Amino acid sequence: VTTEKRAHAMLSAFQEYRPILVGLSCSWEEIKRRTVARGDRTLEEAEYSFRNAAGHLPHHHTFETTSMPPEVIASQLVQRLRAGTSDASVDDGEA
């Protein structure tokens, strides 16, 4: 999600499902390597997302993915969900 407007639209669309927001970050060098390996987007598209995607939504959980495989991140997320822990206080609209 690369704009504030799109972030709010996404949250509105999924509001009834109470989404769990997970933020992923990665070094630019690793993003370039993954982008070239996958071949599903240009480096310019990857750079645009890298520079514009962060900061539009608060996250319940965050992970730095540069050196972690997806399976490890998924396992850690499941552990956090089962434990009921979160990285940040996100307003879920429940008062």
Buried (B, 14 or more C-beta within 10 A) or exposed (E): BEEEEEBEEBBEEEEEEEBBBBBBEBEEEEBBEBBEEEEEEEEEEBBEBBEEBBEBBBBBBBBEBBEBEEEEBEEEBEEBEEEEEBBEEBEEEEE
